[in-house]
Structure formats: C-alpha cells, structure tokens
Amino acid sequence: MILGRIRRGEQLVLIALVLLLVALSVRWFDVLVPSAGSGDDVRVGAGSGWSTLGHPWIELLVLVALSWGAVLVQAVRSGAGRPSYGAMVTIVLAVPLTALVLFLTLLRALVFRPDGLDLMASVTFIVGTEDDVFGNTALAAGGWLGLVALLVGLAGAWLAMADDRTRAAESTAQPAVAVSPVPELRSEPPATV
C-alpha cells in the first residue's frame, strides 16, 4: 500500500469521506419551538444525522461513502505495471452516484425536511406542546457540513477521472518506425501468367 499514489482528486474524496462521517455524527435538523416570552424561536437539538435523516437517505449516504472508499482503495492498489481499469470503473461509477445522492440529499435537507413530530423521539427536551413543534424544523450545522462533504466528494471524484499520463515521457506521441511513402498506383494492371 503506497499512499504516494493518491492524487489531488483522491485527496478530495478522502477529505469528503471524513467530513461526511463527522457530519453524520452531529445533528442535521433542529426543532424550532416558539418561546413564551419573546417572539424568537428556540432551537432544540434533535439528535445525530444517523437518527434524524431517515430512510433511504442514510442508506444512500452509506452507499456513496462505500463508493468513495472503493475509489481510494483502487487508487492505492493501481500503479506502474498494473492495469488501472478497476480504478477507472470505480471512479466512473462514483461520479454519477455522488451527483444523484447530492441532489436527493439537497431535496431532503431543504425541501422535504422531517416534521417536528417526527423528530420528537430524538429531542432531548421540549419547551411547549406538540402542537407548537409540528412542522417547524431547520437545517443544523451537521446538515450543511454533509452537503459540503457531498459537494467536495463530487468535485474530487470528477478530478480523479483526469488522465495524468499525458505528462509522462512514455505518453508523448513519437512514431516508433519511420513512415515510408505510399507507392504510386500503376496505370495498367499487372500481366497475368
């Protein structure tokens, strides 16, 4: 295992993988509870991303993390004298998967947020009644961090697809054999025997 084989794209994928794991361990949504004294809402933490994101989003994020892990493993395993088709297949599969999961997670985080009553089981304390909490959720720091991680992972997977062999000496186009000129066509056909 040689870590020097990891290029800029794979480094971004590695950073995104760490960011995504950190983001899933902190809370993604807050429940907004109106306070009795002032007009401001009080944010009540609703649990980690593992418990509040729901299905199938958790499974999609785990699938993206596994595809990024496969990209990293294949990048470390490929090298001089070894075929790189495994690395390219994992990268080519990781890019559209990451783009799809980024789109779906954006929808979950910004459009289809869980209701306050859905998050009641994971809220540590509630100030007010259940009727006050219904429908009032906001995206917390973990949600923003998760979206940034997916965006960085998409950029890293895209950059990892770049062919860096064009700068290598063996990749320059040099004809191995001198090209001979094409003979002229005969005006008459050859004599048959």
C-alpha positions in Angstrom: 0.0 0.0 0.0 1.7 3.2 -1.2 -0.1 6.4 -0.2 2.0 8.4 -2.6 -0.2 7.2 -5.4 -3.2 9.2 -4.2 -3.6 12.3 -6.5 -5.4 15.5 -5.9 -8.8 14.1 -6.8 -8.5 11.2 -4.4 -7.3 13.5 -1.7 -10.5 15.5 -2.0 -12.5 12.3 -1.9 -10.7 11.3 1.3 -11.4 14.7 2.9 -15.1 14.4 1.8 -15.3 10.9 3.3 -14.0 12.2 6.7 -16.4 15.2 6.5 -19.4 13.0 5.8 -18.6 10.7 8.7 -18.3 13.7 11.0 -21.5 15.3 9.6 -23.5 12.1 10.2 -22.4 12.0 13.9 -23.7 15.6 14.6 -27.2 16.8 14.3 -28.7 17.6 10.9 -32.0 19.2 12.0 -33.2 21.4 14.8 -36.7 21.7 16.1 -37.8 25.3 16.3 -40.0 25.9 19.4 -41.6 29.3 19.9 -40.6 30.8 23.2 -43.3 32.2 25.6 -41.6 35.5 26.4 -40.2 36.7 23.2 -41.0 36.4 19.5 -37.9 34.4 18.7 -37.9 30.6 18.2 -35.7 28.4 20.4 -33.6 25.8 18.6 -33.8 22.4 20.2 -31.3 19.8 19.0 -32.8 16.7 17.5 -30.2 14.0 17.5 -27.5 12.9 15.1 -27.8 12.6 11.4 -27.9 8.8 11.8 -31.2 9.1 13.7 -32.9 12.1 12.1 -32.2 11.8 8.3 -34.4 8.8 7.8 -34.6 6.1 5.1 -33.5 5.8 2.3 -31.2 8.8 2.8 -28.9 7.1 5.3 -28.5 4.1 3.0 -27.7 6.4 0.1 -25.1 8.3 2.1 -23.5 5.0 3.2 -23.5 3.8 -0.4 -21.7 7.0 -1.5 -19.2 6.5 1.3 -18.5 3.0 0.2 -18.0 4.1 -3.4 -15.6 6.7 -2.3 -13.8 4.0 -0.2 -13.6 1.9 -3.4 -12.1 4.8 -5.3 -9.4 5.2 -2.6 -8.6 1.5 -2.4 -8.3 1.2 -6.2 -6.1 4.4 -6.4 -3.7 2.9 -3.8 -3.6 -0.5 -5.5 -3.1 0.7 -9.0 0.4 1.8 -10.1 3.2 1.2 -12.5 2.9 -2.1 -14.3 -0.6 -2.7 -13.1 -3.8 -2.2 -15.0 -5.9 0.8 -14.0 -9.3 -0.3 -15.3 -10.5 -1.1 -11.8 -9.7 2.4 -10.6 -11.4 3.9 -13.6 -14.5 1.8 -13.2 -14.9 2.8 -9.6 -14.4 6.5 -10.4 -16.8 6.4 -13.3 -19.5 4.8 -11.1 -18.8 7.1 -8.2 -19.3 10.4 -10.1 -23.0 9.9 -11.1 -23.8 8.2 -7.8 -22.4 11.1 -5.9 -24.3 13.6 -8.1 -27.6 11.7 -7.6 -27.1 11.5 -3.8 -26.2 15.1 -3.6 -29.4 16.1 -5.5 -31.5 13.8 -3.3 -29.9 15.0 -0.1 -30.4 18.6 -1.1 -34.1 17.8 -1.5 -34.2 16.1 1.9 -32.4 18.9 3.7 -34.0 21.9 2.1 -37.4 20.8 0.7 -38.6 17.6 2.4 -37.5 18.2 6.0 -38.9 15.9 8.6 -41.7 17.4 10.7 -41.2 18.4 14.3 -43.4 15.5 15.5 -41.2 13.0 13.5 -38.1 14.3 15.4 -39.9 14.3 18.9 -38.4 10.9 19.8 -34.8 12.2 19.4 -35.3 15.6 21.0 -33.7 15.8 24.4 -36.1 18.3 25.9 -39.1 20.3 24.6 -40.3 23.7 25.6 -44.0 23.8 24.7 -46.6 21.5 23.4 -46.5 19.1 20.5 -48.8 21.4 18.5 -46.2 24.2 18.8 -43.5 22.0 17.4 -45.3 20.5 14.4 -43.7 21.4 11.1 -41.0 23.7 12.5 -37.6 22.3 11.6 -34.4 24.0 10.5 -31.2 22.6 9.0 -28.4 22.5 11.6 -24.7 22.7 11.1 -24.4 18.9 10.5 -26.7 19.2 7.6 -24.7 21.9 6.0 -21.5 20.0 6.6 -23.0 16.9 5.0 -24.0 18.9 1.9 -20.5 20.4 1.7 -19.0 16.9 2.1 -21.0 15.6 -0.8 -20.1 18.6 -3.0 -16.4 18.1 -2.2 -16.7 14.4 -2.9 -18.3 15.1 -6.3 -15.5 17.5 -7.2 -12.9 15.0 -6.0 -14.3 12.1 -8.0 -14.5 14.4 -11.1 -10.9 15.4 -10.7 -9.8 11.8 -10.1 -11.1 10.9 -13.6 -8.4 13.2 -15.1 -5.8 11.3 -17.1 -2.4 12.3 -15.7 -0.4 10.1 -18.1 -0.3 13.0 -20.7 2.7 14.5 -18.8 4.6 11.2 -18.7 7.6 10.7 -21.1 6.2 7.4 -22.4 2.9 9.1 -23.3 4.3 11.5 -25.8 3.5 10.7 -29.4 6.6 9.5 -31.2 6.5 7.2 -34.2 8.5 4.1 -33.5 9.2 3.3 -37.1 10.0 5.7 -39.9 7.0 6.1 -42.2 7.7 5.0 -45.8 5.9 6.8 -48.7 2.9 5.1 -50.3 3.8 3.8 -53.8 2.1 5.3 -56.8 -0.7 3.5 -58.5 0.0 1.7 -61.8 -1.8 2.9 -64.8 -2.2 -0.6 -66.2 -2.9 -3.8 -64.4 -0.1 -6.4 -63.8 0.4 -9.0 -66.5 -1.2 -12.3 -65.7 0.7 -15.5 -66.3 
